[in-house]
Amino acid sequence: MELFIYIFAALFSVLNPIGTVPIFVGLTQHDDKKERSRISLWTAIDVFLILIISFFVGQYVLDFFGISIEALRIAGGLIIVSSGFSLLTGKFKKTRGINKKVEDDVQNRNDIALTPLAIPMLAGPGSISLLIAFYQDHQQTHEIIIASLAILAVAFSIFIILRSAHYLSKILGASGIVAISRIVGFIVIAIGIQYIVSAIVTIIKGNLMS
């Protein structure tokens, strides 16, 4: 249970679906309730597929390109810390990787679940590197099952949050969403630093033993 909570909390913090609420509201402001539910569902499904594929296949991609897990931890940690600082300081871009041209384009088409919602707004380099690093350290069958269930739970929570996005936006308001994002930002920074520290410690131990 502790492992499930750890993975769920880490992924939820890095993905930060609460911070996606105002963007989702803006992109679906002209859609009816049924269409918003459909987009929410497919966004959650896309995020689940991206994360689960990254979890199981990511290590083989690293091996193919000759990238060490320590290098991934440091790179991923830097990305996570950067995102956390942006959330904490309130400088996190509302578009989260969407430029004006892409934003205008998604307003004119219906299928926005995969891009830009699932990628890059939710499932990004931070969450992907986190899962790859986790798989490296937890390869027992029960750990893999727990991790997969945690990913599924995160995807389900994304569906619930996005489906309720317009309601949450009215209840929390802009200030409420910012406050939650800053709290999440602090947690995200801690996760990123922990990954960097773990990688550095592993490298130092390896050099001392060699």
Backbone as a chain_set.jsonl record, in Angstrom:
{"seq": "MELFIYIFAALFSVLNPIGTVPIFVGLTQHDDKKERSRISLWTAIDVFLILIISFFVGQYVLDFFGISIEALRIAGGLIIVSSGFSLLTGKFKKTRGINKKVEDDVQNRNDIALTPLAIPMLAGPGSISLLIAFYQDHQQTHEIIIASLAILAVAFSIFIILRSAHYLSKILGASGIVAISRIVGFIVIAIGIQYIVSAIVTIIKGNLMS", "coords": {"N": [[0.833, -1.216, 0.0], [1.959, 1.207, 0.755], [3.842, 1.572, -1.247], [2.195, 1.907, -3.458], [0.879, 4.309, -2.79], [3.099, 6.016, -2.749], [4.011, 6.003, -5.456], [1.704, 6.898, -6.757], [1.342, 9.461, -5.566], [3.732, 10.741, -6.323], [3.593, 10.708, -9.163], [1.153, 12.052, -9.561], [1.775, 14.551, -8.537], [3.831, 15.424, -10.25], [2.566, 15.372, -12.768], [0.448, 17.103, -12.265], [-2.537, 17.603, -12.607], [-4.436, 19.404, -11.64], [-3.415, 21.903, -12.216], [-3.876, 21.931, -14.879], [-6.49, 22.469, -15.245], [-7.509, 25.239, -15.769], [-6.556, 25.522, -18.403], [-7.778, 23.449, -19.774], [-10.421, 24.26, -19.492], [-10.373, 26.577, -21.038], [-9.832, 25.542, -23.6], [-12.041, 23.999, -24.092], [-14.271, 25.552, -23.949], [-16.312, 26.067, -25.744], [-17.534, 23.689, -26.122], [-20.07, 21.144, -25.538], [-21.419, 19.466, -22.585], [-21.311, 16.673, -22.911], [-19.344, 16.352, -24.886], [-17.137, 17.398, -23.558], [-16.819, 15.485, -21.559], [-16.14, 13.291, -23.13], [-13.687, 14.127, -24.212], [-12.246, 14.364, -21.843], [-12.188, 11.689, -20.994], [-10.738, 10.403, -23.089], [-8.359, 11.793, -22.925], [-7.405, 10.928, -20.437], [-7.131, 8.187, -21.014], [-5.168, 8.285, -23.033], [-3.02, 9.406, -21.584], [-2.609, 7.345, -19.725], [-1.792, 5.234, -21.463], [0.56, 6.333, -22.55], [2.174, 6.604, -20.247], [2.264, 3.95, -19.258], [3.483, 2.578, -21.346], [5.931, 3.907, -21.398], [6.863, 3.118, -18.923], [7.304, 0.327, -19.191], [8.822, 0.055, -21.531], [10.711, 2.017, -21.612], [13.291, 1.547, -20.424], [14.574, -0.107, -22.263], [14.825, 1.595, -24.383], [16.641, 3.408, -23.34], [18.86, 1.7, -23.095], [19.338, 1.173, -25.781], [20.207, 3.645, -26.754], [22.374, 3.97, -25.188], [22.267, 5.284, -22.722], [22.783, 5.948, -19.344], [21.133, 4.976, -16.274], [21.599, 6.693, -14.2], [22.251, 9.079, -15.489], [19.78, 9.585, -16.635], [18.243, 9.957, -14.332], [19.365, 12.329, -13.294], [18.925, 14.15, -15.423], [16.124, 13.958, -15.658], [15.487, 14.732, -13.056], [16.338, 17.402, -13.042], [14.541, 18.493, -14.896], [12.13, 18.055, -13.556], [12.55, 19.555, -11.202], [12.774, 22.112, -12.329], [10.17, 22.453, -13.372], [8.798, 22.366, -10.973], [9.76, 24.692, -9.65], [8.723, 26.604, -11.343], [5.995, 26.241, -10.913], [5.875, 26.839, -8.197], [6.667, 29.516, -8.058], [4.764, 30.708, -9.523], [5.173, 31.161, -12.18], [4.646, 29.383, -14.095], [3.964, 28.543, -17.337], [0.85, 29.164, -18.817], [0.168, 27.892, -21.128], [1.739, 25.639, -21.219], [3.709, 24.497, -23.002], [2.412, 24.957, -25.357], [2.317, 26.774, -28.236], [1.183, 29.893, -29.752], [0.233, 29.424, -32.347], [-0.346, 26.674, -32.343], [-2.271, 26.67, -30.352], [-4.339, 28.13, -31.555], [-4.908, 26.336, -33.539], [-5.905, 24.042, -32.21], [-8.254, 25.021, -31.289], [-9.814, 24.918, -33.482], [-10.327, 22.3, -34.07], [-11.636, 19.069, -33.162], [-10.464, 16.871, -31.783], [-8.575, 17.028, -29.212], [-7.491, 15.571, -27.244], [-5.183, 13.848, -27.273], [-3.029, 15.517, -28.198], [-3.106, 18.925, -27.456], [-3.42, 18.057, -24.807], [-2.855, 15.445, -23.454], [-0.168, 15.139, -24.249], [1.877, 17.958, -24.586], [1.053, 18.642, -22.052], [0.294, 17.055, -19.794], [1.485, 14.263, -19.593], [4.752, 14.339, -19.591], [8.362, 14.829, -20.056], [9.288, 14.733, -17.387], [7.536, 13.014, -15.863], [7.768, 10.691, -17.387], [10.539, 10.041, -17.225], [10.671, 9.643, -14.495], [9.149, 7.295, -14.168], [10.64, 5.462, -15.681], [13.016, 5.363, -14.228], [12.009, 4.374, -11.839], [11.17, 1.812, -12.607], [13.585, 0.626, -13.074], [14.559, 0.175, -10.509], [12.623, -1.335, -9.282], [11.671, -4.27, -10.013], [10.341, -6.562, -9.395], [7.574, -8.818, -9.602], [5.201, -8.217, -8.119], [5.681, -5.555, -7.478], [5.699, -4.343, -9.972], [3.059, -4.764, -10.723], [1.729, -3.24, -8.771], [2.716, -0.686, -9.41], [1.629, -0.384, -11.973], [-1.079, -0.333, -11.351], [-1.122, 2.009, -9.872], [-0.515, 3.885, -11.85], [-2.799, 3.573, -13.398], [-4.68, 4.501, -11.545], [-3.913, 7.181, -11.34], [-4.482, 8.043, -13.929], [-7.254, 7.715, -13.891], [-7.934, 9.603, -11.951], [-7.212, 11.895, -13.317], [-9.142, 11.886, -15.323], [-11.475, 12.322, -13.762], [-10.923, 14.859, -12.658], [-10.584, 16.521, -14.949], [-13.072, 16.147, -16.124], [-14.599, 17.448, -14.301], [-13.676, 19.968, -14.565], [-14.699, 22.541, -15.382], [-16.501, 23.024, -13.366], [-14.803, 22.942, -11.106], [-13.196, 25.105, -11.708], [-14.931, 27.228, -11.309], [-15.506, 26.951, -8.59], [-12.971, 26.904, -7.198], [-11.664, 29.066, -8.356], [-9.324, 31.372, -9.887], [-7.294, 32.093, -8.063], [-7.408, 30.039, -6.182], [-6.654, 27.781, -7.648], [-4.059, 28.519, -8.315], [-2.923, 28.577, -5.755], [-3.058, 25.857, -4.983], [-1.447, 24.779, -6.991], [1.029, 25.858, -6.314], [1.575, 24.649, -3.881], [1.763, 22.011, -4.745], [3.93, 22.41, -6.402], [6.074, 22.717, -4.613], [6.278, 20.115, -3.604], [6.937, 18.788, -5.947], [9.465, 19.875, -6.522], [10.946, 18.776, -4.401], [10.799, 16.06, -5.074], [12.218, 16.043, -7.513], [14.796, 16.91, -6.655], [15.443, 14.808, -4.966], [15.761, 12.725, -6.817], [18.005, 13.622, -8.22], [19.951, 13.712, -6.184], [20.008, 10.991, -5.453], [21.066, 9.859, -7.781], [23.612, 11.068, -7.897], [24.773, 10.111, -5.529], [24.832, 7.367, -6.112], [26.629, 7.366, -8.285], [28.973, 8.304, -7.025], [29.418, 6.267, -5.129], [29.876, 4.157, -6.889], [32.279, 4.959, -8.122], [34.009, 4.967, -5.943], [34.109, 2.319, -5.274], [35.222, 1.184, -7.48]], "CA": [[0.0, 0.0, 0.0], [2.865, 2.359, 0.83], [4.439, 1.731, -2.573], [1.13, 2.44, -4.307], [0.691, 5.726, -2.431], [4.3, 6.75, -3.156], [4.003, 6.182, -6.912], [0.552, 7.736, -7.105], [1.605, 10.838, -5.135], [4.823, 11.29, -7.138], [3.08, 10.944, -10.507], [0.113, 13.083, -9.512], [2.435, 15.84, -8.314], [4.581, 15.812, -11.442], [1.609, 15.645, -13.84], [-0.308, 18.269, -11.803], [-3.773, 17.804, -13.376], [-5.152, 20.598, -11.144], [-2.902, 23.049, -12.969], [-4.36, 21.843, -16.259], [-7.907, 22.841, -15.238], [-7.836, 26.45, -16.531], [-6.248, 25.321, -19.821], [-8.852, 22.596, -20.292], [-11.618, 25.106, -19.569], [-10.217, 27.478, -22.178], [-9.868, 24.804, -24.857], [-13.343, 23.336, -24.274], [-15.319, 26.493, -23.552], [-17.408, 26.058, -26.717], [-18.049, 22.324, -26.235], [-21.127, 20.801, -24.587], [-20.998, 18.614, -21.473], [-21.004, 15.346, -23.43], [-18.069, 16.431, -25.586], [-16.099, 17.579, -22.533], [-16.629, 14.175, -20.924], [-15.427, 12.453, -24.092], [-12.305, 14.602, -24.269], [-11.647, 14.008, -20.551], [-11.95, 10.252, -20.985], [-9.66, 10.055, -24.009], [-7.113, 12.35, -22.381], [-6.976, 10.004, -19.386], [-6.68, 6.958, -21.673], [-3.894, 8.586, -23.695], [-1.995, 9.557, -20.54], [-2.337, 5.997, -19.209], [-1.019, 4.491, -22.451], [1.905, 6.931, -22.64], [2.916, 6.284, -19.024], [2.489, 2.508, -19.119], [4.482, 2.211, -22.357], [7.209, 4.439, -20.905], [7.244, 2.304, -17.766], [7.775, -0.99, -19.589], [9.713, 0.085, -22.692], [11.699, 3.083, -21.459], [14.615, 1.041, -20.118], [15.156, -0.636, -23.498], [15.19, 2.772, -25.175], [17.892, 3.905, -22.746], [19.933, 0.77, -23.468], [19.598, 1.332, -27.213], [20.974, 4.871, -26.96], [23.529, 3.954, -24.299], [22.083, 6.269, -21.655], [22.742, 5.3, -18.034], [19.989, 5.333, -15.448], [21.996, 7.861, -13.401], [22.103, 10.253, -16.367], [18.347, 9.821, -16.747], [17.767, 10.506, -13.055], [19.799, 13.719, -13.186], [18.192, 14.928, -16.433], [14.727, 13.995, -15.238], [15.403, 15.525, -11.83], [16.45, 18.819, -13.409], [13.275, 18.88, -15.522], [11.112, 18.076, -12.504], [12.822, 20.715, -10.336], [12.426, 23.307, -13.103], [8.714, 22.557, -13.384], [8.379, 22.682, -9.608], [10.04, 26.104, -9.387], [7.76, 27.394, -12.112], [4.72, 26.157, -10.198], [6.007, 27.499, -6.894], [6.801, 30.963, -8.217], [3.635, 31.221, -10.289], [5.625, 31.523, -13.528], [4.374, 28.255, -14.969], [3.224, 29.025, -18.497], [-0.498, 28.626, -18.926], [0.058, 27.048, -22.317], [2.495, 24.429, -20.939], [4.303, 23.938, -24.215], [1.571, 25.216, -26.528], [2.504, 28.122, -28.757], [-0.058, 30.531, -30.206], [-0.246, 28.767, -33.571], [-0.96, 25.399, -31.954], [-3.473, 26.988, -29.584], [-5.379, 28.483, -32.52], [-5.248, 25.133, -34.288], [-6.745, 23.146, -31.414], [-9.572, 25.624, -31.165], [-10.549, 24.645, -34.71], [-10.522, 20.873, -34.288], [-12.308, 18.441, -32.033], [-9.669, 15.912, -31.048], [-7.459, 17.664, -28.509], [-7.16, 14.712, -26.114], [-3.786, 13.412, -27.311], [-2.252, 16.759, -28.194], [-1.991, 19.129, -26.53], [-3.742, 17.735, -23.415], [-2.039, 14.354, -22.913], [1.216, 15.566, -24.516], [2.863, 17.85, -23.51], [0.55, 19.255, -20.824], [0.252, 16.137, -18.658], [2.58, 13.294, -19.644], [5.936, 14.981, -20.158], [9.646, 14.194, -19.747], [9.441, 14.507, -15.948], [6.816, 11.805, -15.451], [8.317, 9.553, -18.118], [11.832, 9.689, -16.628], [10.379, 9.136, -13.153], [8.692, 5.912, -14.293], [11.751, 4.636, -16.157], [13.924, 5.191, -13.084], [11.338, 3.504, -10.869], [11.184, 0.444, -13.136], [14.95, 0.128, -12.914], [14.782, -0.207, -9.118], [11.539, -2.2, -8.784], [11.361, -5.175, -11.122], [9.613, -7.732, -8.932], [6.245, -8.894, -10.204], [4.188, -7.494, -7.328], [5.981, -4.133, -7.574], [5.259, -3.914, -11.302], [1.592, -4.726, -10.685], [1.349, -2.076, -7.955], [3.025, 0.509, -10.197], [0.646, -0.308, -13.054], [-2.341, 0.084, -10.731], [-0.97, 3.417, -9.501], [-0.636, 4.638, -13.101], [-4.225, 3.535, -13.744], [-5.375, 5.378, -10.598], [-3.6, 8.557, -11.728], [-5.254, 8.311, -15.148], [-8.655, 7.851, -13.487], [-8.062, 10.892, -11.263], [-7.156, 12.916, -14.369], [-10.469, 11.894, -15.936], [-12.42, 12.95, -12.824], [-10.593, 16.282, -12.518], [-10.894, 17.218, -16.202], [-14.524, 16.091, -16.323], [-15.172, 18.436, -13.383], [-12.823, 21.156, -14.689], [-15.48, 23.778, -15.43], [-17.055, 23.189, -12.017], [-13.688, 23.273, -10.22], [-12.75, 26.454, -12.044], [-15.85, 28.169, -10.666], [-15.4, 26.808, -7.132], [-11.65, 27.298, -6.705], [-11.244, 30.359, -8.886], [-7.923, 31.445, -10.331], [-6.398, 32.135, -6.898], [-7.398, 28.716, -5.564], [-5.86, 26.897, -8.495], [-2.662, 28.947, -8.151], [-2.484, 28.151, -4.418], [-2.832, 24.411, -5.037], [-0.3, 24.547, -7.869], [2.265, 26.214, -5.602], [1.817, 23.577, -2.905], [2.231, 20.885, -5.551], [5.251, 22.786, -6.881], [7.052, 22.422, -3.557], [6.443, 18.659, -3.584], [7.626, 18.425, -7.191], [10.878, 20.24, -6.341], [11.53, 17.774, -3.509], [10.936, 14.819, -5.851], [13.312, 16.243, -8.454], [16.068, 16.951, -5.922], [15.699, 13.453, -4.483], [16.27, 11.943, -7.939], [19.364, 14.084, -8.511], [20.799, 13.27, -5.072], [20.157, 9.535, -5.561], [21.968, 9.584, -8.898], [24.965, 11.493, -7.518], [25.248, 9.157, -4.514], [25.134, 6.116, -6.813], [27.853, 7.587, -9.07], [30.092, 8.404, -6.078], [29.665, 4.928, -4.589], [30.457, 3.358, -7.958], [33.67, 5.369, -8.319], [34.782, 4.583, -4.77], [34.25, 0.848, -5.269], [36.025, 0.752, -8.638]], "C": [[0.865, 1.263, 0.0], [3.489, 2.64, -0.536], [3.433, 2.348, -3.541], [0.953, 3.936, -4.062], [1.877, 6.561, -2.899], [4.283, 7.04, -4.66], [2.878, 7.114, -7.337], [0.829, 9.201, -6.78], [2.673, 11.493, -6.002], [4.321, 11.623, -8.54], [2.06, 12.071, -10.536], [0.733, 14.471, -9.36], [3.139, 16.332, -9.566], [3.638, 16.154, -12.596], [0.773, 16.892, -13.543], [-1.572, 18.527, -12.63], [-4.596, 19.009, -12.923], [-4.715, 21.833, -11.927], [-3.362, 23.071, -14.416], [-5.804, 22.331, -16.379], [-8.202, 24.109, -16.048], [-7.563, 26.32, -18.03], [-7.352, 24.495, -20.467], [-10.138, 23.404, -20.467], [-11.55, 26.009, -20.796], [-10.36, 26.767, -23.511], [-11.229, 24.181, -25.14], [-14.517, 24.259, -23.953], [-16.517, 26.491, -24.497], [-18.02, 24.667, -26.9], [-19.164, 22.08, -25.222], [-20.595, 19.799, -23.562], [-20.587, 17.222, -21.949], [-19.642, 15.325, -24.112], [-16.916, 16.612, -24.609], [-15.79, 16.26, -21.836], [-15.84, 13.25, -21.838], [-13.955, 12.829, -24.157], [-11.568, 14.236, -22.975], [-11.282, 12.533, -20.514], [-10.77, 9.88, -21.872], [-8.323, 10.645, -23.588], [-6.544, 11.417, -21.326], [-6.44, 8.706, -19.982], [-5.318, 7.166, -22.338], [-2.748, 8.716, -22.694], [-1.609, 8.188, -19.985], [-1.45, 5.211, -20.172], [0.411, 5.009, -22.561], [2.751, 6.526, -21.437], [3.225, 4.801, -18.92], [3.508, 2.011, -20.139], [5.865, 2.688, -21.929], [7.75, 3.575, -19.773], [7.891, 0.99, -18.195], [8.848, -0.961, -20.688], [10.877, 1.06, -22.513], [13.121, 2.604, -21.239], [15.326, 0.527, -21.366], [15.569, 0.501, -24.434], [16.509, 3.352, -24.67], [19.068, 3.025, -23.149], [20.329, 0.943, -24.934], [20.479, 2.547, -27.483], [22.19, 4.971, -26.034], [23.472, 4.989, -23.2], [21.975, 5.542, -20.321], [21.539, 5.777, -17.235], [20.311, 6.543, -14.576], [21.854, 9.146, -14.208], [20.629, 10.609, -16.519], [17.786, 10.461, -15.476], [18.123, 11.99, -12.931], [19.04, 14.606, -14.168], [16.73, 15.068, -16.048], [14.535, 14.839, -13.994], [15.466, 17.013, -12.114], [15.152, 19.328, -14.036], [12.182, 19.017, -14.473], [11.291, 19.283, -11.59], [12.437, 22.009, -11.042], [10.916, 23.529, -13.141], [8.193, 22.951, -12.011], [8.601, 24.136, -9.254], [9.057, 27.006, -10.116], [6.392, 27.396, -11.441], [4.765, 26.964, -8.907], [6.031, 29.017, -7.007], [5.659, 31.573, -9.027], [4.011, 31.622, -11.701], [5.425, 30.376, -14.511], [3.493, 28.706, -16.115], [1.859, 28.356, -18.601], [-0.649, 27.693, -20.12], [0.81, 25.734, -22.157], [2.978, 23.758, -22.222], [3.475, 24.171, -25.464], [1.834, 26.631, -27.023], [1.193, 28.638, -29.346], [-0.624, 29.842, -31.436], [-0.956, 27.464, -33.247], [-2.254, 25.642, -31.199], [-4.626, 27.349, -30.517], [-5.851, 27.253, -33.282], [-6.184, 24.227, -33.496], [-8.132, 23.718, -31.204], [-10.448, 25.28, -32.369], [-10.702, 23.159, -35.023], [-11.044, 20.227, -33.007], [-11.388, 17.595, -31.171], [-8.433, 16.567, -30.425], [-6.973, 16.799, -27.356], [-5.686, 14.313, -26.097], [-2.831, 14.588, -27.276], [-3.208, 17.937, -28.293], [-2.245, 18.656, -25.096], [-2.854, 16.634, -22.826], [-0.553, 14.655, -23.053], [1.169, 16.977, -25.09], [2.341, 18.296, -22.144], [0.601, 18.333, -19.61], [1.451, 15.187, -18.653], [3.771, 13.91, -20.367], [7.208, 14.246, -19.765], [9.825, 13.87, -18.266], [8.794, 13.211, -15.504], [7.38, 10.559, -16.123], [9.645, 9.102, -17.508], [11.65, 9.135, -15.222], [10.003, 7.66, -13.21], [9.814, 4.98, -14.754], [12.72, 4.346, -15.012], [13.313, 4.249, -12.056], [11.392, 2.042, -11.328], [12.565, -0.188, -12.957], [15.178, -0.433, -11.513], [13.735, -1.184, -8.572], [11.057, -3.101, -9.919], [10.704, -6.477, -10.669], [8.179, -7.666, -9.424], [5.214, -8.083, -9.439], [4.42, -5.988, -7.375], [5.524, -3.56, -8.915], [3.742, -3.805, -11.353], [1.097, -3.507, -9.91], [1.576, -0.783, -8.723], [2.005, 0.705, -11.313], [-0.707, 0.155, -12.524], [-2.293, 1.557, -10.328], [-1.095, 4.313, -10.725], [-2.095, 4.704, -13.531], [-5.024, 4.48, -12.844], [-5.132, 6.849, -10.93], [-4.4, 8.956, -12.968], [-6.733, 8.524, -14.805], [-8.891, 9.193, -12.795], [-8.018, 12.045, -12.256], [-8.518, 13.038, -15.051], [-11.481, 12.626, -15.062], [-12.191, 14.456, -12.752], [-10.957, 17.053, -13.782], [-12.402, 17.238, -16.463], [-15.232, 17.137, -15.457], [-14.477, 19.791, -13.503], [-13.611, 22.463, -14.641], [-16.092, 24.082, -14.057], [-15.968, 23.607, -11.036], [-13.198, 24.696, -10.45], [-13.623, 27.51, -11.371], [-15.706, 28.148, -9.149], [-14.084, 27.356, -6.594], [-11.257, 28.704, -7.139], [-9.779, 30.326, -9.263], [-6.958, 31.394, -9.153], [-6.293, 30.773, -6.224], [-6.545, 27.745, -6.336], [-4.375, 27.231, -8.373], [-2.107, 28.466, -6.819], [-2.17, 26.658, -4.399], [-1.599, 24.09, -5.873], [1.016, 24.854, -7.163], [2.6, 25.185, -4.531], [2.377, 22.352, -3.622], [3.648, 21.158, -6.052], [6.348, 22.468, -5.885], [7.34, 20.927, -3.493], [7.239, 18.2, -4.805], [9.119, 18.736, -7.104], [11.589, 19.193, -5.492], [11.753, 16.451, -4.242], [12.119, 14.918, -6.812], [14.675, 16.219, -7.789], [16.444, 15.564, -5.426], [16.274, 12.575, -5.598], [17.706, 12.33, -8.271], [20.34, 13.585, -7.449], [21.061, 11.768, -5.167], [21.148, 9.167, -6.655], [23.409, 9.919, -8.538], [25.577, 10.528, -6.506], [25.649, 7.838, -5.164], [26.429, 6.231, -7.61], [29.078, 7.611, -8.158], [30.452, 7.03, -5.509], [30.334, 4.032, -5.63], [31.918, 3.682, -8.199], [34.557, 4.945, -7.154], [35.07, 3.071, -4.755], [35.119, 0.36, -6.411], [37.514, 1.043, -8.453]], "O": [[0.549, 2.251, -0.663], [3.646, 3.795, -0.933], [3.785, 3.209, -4.347], [0.886, 4.728, -5.002], [1.7, 7.677, -3.387], [4.511, 8.172, -5.086], [3.069, 8.003, -8.166], [0.586, 10.081, -7.606], [2.545, 12.659, -6.377], [4.596, 12.708, -9.052], [2.093, 12.934, -11.414], [0.279, 15.438, -9.972], [3.059, 17.512, -9.909], [3.877, 17.117, -13.325], [0.429, 17.646, -14.453], [-1.67, 19.563, -13.289], [-5.359, 19.575, -13.706], [-5.529, 22.694, -12.259], [-3.255, 24.09, -15.098], [-6.287, 22.578, -17.484], [-9.058, 24.074, -16.932], [-8.255, 26.936, -18.84], [-7.806, 24.801, -21.569], [-10.849, 23.253, -21.46], [-12.541, 26.185, -21.506], [-10.94, 27.313, -24.45], [-11.544, 23.868, -26.289], [-15.63, 23.791, -23.712], [-17.618, 26.871, -24.099], [-18.912, 24.481, -27.728], [-19.208, 22.724, -24.173], [-19.457, 19.341, -23.665], [-19.618, 16.655, -21.444], [-18.872, 14.381, -23.933], [-15.839, 16.048, -24.804], [-14.631, 15.957, -21.556], [-14.972, 12.51, -21.378], [-13.082, 11.961, -24.159], [-10.401, 13.844, -23.013], [-10.199, 12.166, -20.059], [-9.894, 9.123, -21.452], [-7.272, 10.066, -23.862], [-5.344, 11.142, -21.316], [-5.426, 8.18, -19.525], [-4.426, 6.325, -22.219], [-1.65, 8.208, -22.919], [-0.427, 7.9, -19.797], [-0.471, 4.593, -19.754], [1.357, 4.228, -22.654], [3.913, 6.149, -21.591], [4.332, 4.428, -18.533], [4.307, 1.125, -19.838], [6.852, 1.967, -22.076], [8.954, 3.335, -19.684], [8.908, 0.583, -17.633], [9.686, -1.86, -20.759], [11.904, 0.941, -23.183], [14.061, 3.173, -21.794], [16.536, 0.703, -21.513], [16.54, 0.382, -25.182], [17.377, 3.735, -25.454], [20.137, 3.524, -23.5], [21.508, 0.869, -25.282], [21.379, 2.502, -28.322], [22.943, 5.944, -26.093], [24.503, 5.518, -22.785], [21.169, 4.623, -20.178], [20.996, 6.851, -17.491], [19.423, 7.328, -14.245], [21.402, 10.17, -13.694], [20.266, 11.785, -16.531], [16.968, 11.379, -15.533], [17.296, 12.804, -12.518], [18.566, 15.682, -13.802], [16.165, 16.161, -16.103], [13.554, 15.572, -13.875], [14.739, 17.799, -11.507], [14.711, 20.442, -13.752], [11.404, 19.971, -14.494], [10.32, 19.954, -11.24], [11.845, 22.901, -10.434], [10.44, 24.651, -12.964], [7.272, 23.759, -11.889], [7.744, 24.762, -8.63], [8.615, 28.027, -9.59], [5.712, 28.421, -11.402], [3.82, 27.678, -8.57], [5.484, 29.719, -6.157], [5.587, 32.79, -9.199], [3.262, 32.344, -12.36], [5.964, 30.392, -15.618], [2.388, 29.2, -15.891], [1.738, 27.136, -18.486], [-1.502, 26.806, -20.115], [0.54, 24.79, -22.899], [2.682, 22.591, -22.478], [3.799, 23.64, -26.526], [1.594, 27.592, -26.292], [0.21, 27.901, -29.427], [-1.84, 29.692, -31.554], [-2.02, 27.171, -33.792], [-3.227, 24.91, -31.378], [-5.761, 26.925, -30.297], [-7.026, 27.133, -33.628], [-7.151, 23.702, -34.048], [-9.083, 22.973, -30.965], [-11.675, 25.341, -32.288], [-11.153, 22.795, -36.109], [-10.906, 20.778, -31.915], [-11.516, 17.599, -29.947], [-7.377, 16.642, -31.053], [-6.133, 17.236, -26.57], [-5.015, 14.415, -25.07], [-1.935, 14.652, -26.433], [-4.068, 17.93, -29.173], [-1.377, 18.83, -24.24], [-2.178, 16.853, -21.821], [0.225, 14.46, -22.119], [0.434, 17.176, -26.058], [3.102, 18.327, -21.176], [0.918, 18.783, -18.509], [2.33, 15.299, -17.799], [3.795, 13.992, -21.595], [7.143, 13.154, -19.201], [10.438, 12.86, -17.919], [9.432, 12.395, -14.84], [7.462, 9.498, -15.506], [9.852, 7.907, -17.296], [12.397, 8.251, -14.803], [10.478, 6.863, -12.4], [9.926, 3.851, -14.278], [13.185, 3.218, -14.852], [14.013, 3.423, -11.47], [11.632, 1.144, -10.521], [12.685, -1.39, -12.718], [15.91, -1.409, -11.347], [13.939, -1.789, -7.52], [10.158, -2.742, -10.68], [10.53, -7.394, -11.471], [7.635, -6.582, -9.636], [4.435, -7.343, -10.04], [3.462, -5.217, -7.32], [5.025, -2.436, -8.984], [3.198, -2.875, -11.948], [0.165, -2.826, -10.338], [0.735, 0.116, -8.695], [1.566, 1.826, -11.57], [-1.397, 0.943, -13.171], [-3.293, 2.268, -10.427], [-1.708, 5.378, -10.655], [-2.575, 5.749, -13.972], [-5.929, 5.174, -13.31], [-6.041, 7.671, -10.816], [-4.93, 10.065, -13.047], [-7.383, 9.408, -15.363], [-9.912, 9.844, -13.017], [-8.698, 13.055, -12.071], [-8.991, 14.142, -15.324], [-12.252, 13.449, -15.554], [-13.142, 15.237, -12.782], [-11.57, 18.117, -13.704], [-12.939, 18.227, -16.962], [-16.298, 17.643, -15.808], [-14.659, 20.662, -12.653], [-13.226, 23.391, -13.931], [-16.188, 25.238, -13.645], [-16.171, 24.513, -10.228], [-12.834, 25.402, -9.509], [-13.133, 28.545, -10.921], [-15.775, 29.19, -8.497], [-14.066, 28.16, -5.662], [-10.607, 29.439, -6.396], [-9.079, 29.352, -8.984], [-5.922, 30.733, -9.226], [-5.224, 30.391, -5.75], [-5.792, 26.968, -5.748], [-3.533, 26.334, -8.333], [-0.969, 28.004, -6.744], [-1.142, 26.24, -3.865], [-0.801, 23.229, -5.504], [2.014, 24.172, -7.395], [3.771, 24.883, -4.299], [3.339, 21.735, -3.164], [4.472, 20.246, -6.12], [7.425, 22.006, -6.262], [8.49, 20.513, -3.346], [8.106, 17.332, -4.703], [9.945, 17.947, -7.563], [12.699, 18.771, -5.817], [12.779, 15.798, -4.051], [12.924, 13.993, -6.914], [15.605, 15.586, -8.289], [17.613, 15.181, -5.458], [17.173, 11.771, -5.352], [18.531, 11.467, -8.571], [21.423, 13.096, -7.771], [22.193, 11.319, -4.985], [21.972, 8.27, -6.479], [24.323, 9.149, -8.835], [26.75, 10.17, -6.609], [26.677, 7.256, -4.818], [27.239, 5.304, -7.615], [30.103, 7.009, -8.478], [31.626, 6.671, -5.415], [31.233, 3.254, -5.312], [32.718, 2.781, -8.454], [35.723, 4.603, -7.352], [36.118, 2.619, -4.293], [35.688, -0.73, -6.347], [38.316, 0.739, -9.336]]}, "num_chains": 1, "name": "protein.A"}
